[in-house]
Amino acid sequence: SVMRKGRVLDLVTDGLHEVNLDGARLSYHVRPGLVDLHSVRVSRARRGSGLASKALSAFLAEADRLGVDVRLAASPLDSRTDLRRLIGFYERLGFEKTGERANPLGHPIMERRAQ
């Protein structure tokens, strides 16, 4: 399917999306009632500045408004990212481990129900 790119958060149209929110780039896949969040990327120079947290908060507020659950794999994008800290970051945003694994490394699948 076609990757839709833009600056407007679209959690309604089925398919793959990429959006720039507050300096973070989010890619995700919309399906009925569920959004799979594939990645949240912030440039190395701007990591640790709260951009990912701010962008994800906006993303989750829209998911809540629409009554959509969000799933993701808590999988570090590079070796500089600590898995335990990443899981804690997602847990603080309301995600819970599902018990499923995303890959052979054992990175957990996490889900957040619409609130």
N, C-alpha and C positions, 0 to 999 in steps of 0.2 A: 504494500500500500504506500501511498504518498506521504512523505514527511511534511507536516505543516509547520512552518516556522513563522515566528512573529513575536510581538511584544504583548499580545493579549492572551490571557490565560483562558484556554478553552478546555473545559472538562466535560463537554457534552458531545462533541463530534467524535464518533468512533474513529480509531486509527492512531497513528504515531504523530506525536507533536514535539516541538522544541520551542521553548520560550525563554526570553531573557527577562528576568525579574530582579530589580534592585541590584544588578551587578553579578547575579548568579545565572547560569544557564541550566535549565531543567529540561530533561527529555523524559517523555512518558507515553504510555499507551492507554487510550481510553476504550473501555468496553462497557456494556450496560451494567450500571451499578458498581463498577470497580475501575480504579485507575492503577496501573502498574507504573510506579516511578522507577525509571531506569537509571538516571544519574542526576546528580546535583554537582555542577562544576563551578569553581571559583578560581580565578587566576592565582598562581602561586604567590604573587606579590600582595594579593589582597586577602589571603587566607587568615583566619583568626580575627577578622574584623567584624564578624557577626552577619556578613552578607548571606551566607547559606541559611542561617537561622531565620533571618528576616524574610527571605524569599520563600522558605518552606512554610513559615507561619501564614503568609498570604495564600499560598497554594492550599494549605489545609483549611483555612477559613472558607475558601471557595468550595472545597470538597464538602465541608460541613453544611454550607448553605444549600448545596444541591443534594445532600443526603447520600454522598458517594463515599465508599470505603477506599482506602489507599493501601496498596501492598508495595513492598520493596525488598531487595536483598541488601542486608547490611554487609556490604563488601567494599573494603577500601579500594580506592582507585589507584593508589600507589603505596609504596613501602613507607612513606612518611606518615601515613594515617594509621593510628592505633585502633584495632578492632574493638577493644573494650570501650574506649572513649566514643567510638562511632555508635556502638549499640546504646550507650548511655545517652548520647545526644538524641537518638531517635526515641528512646523511652521517655525522655523529658517532654517530647512532643506528642506523647500519647500512643506510640507504637508498642506492640507486644509481640514477642516471639511466637510463631505458630507451631514450632516443633519441626518444621520442614527445613531442609538445607538447600542452599542455592547452588552449591558446587562441591567438588571433592574436597576442598579445603575446610568445609564445614561452616561456611558463613551462613548465618541464619536468615530465613525469610521472616519478615515482620509485617504486621498488618495493623492498621488503625481504623477502627469503625467510625463512621460519621458521628459527630457529636452535636 
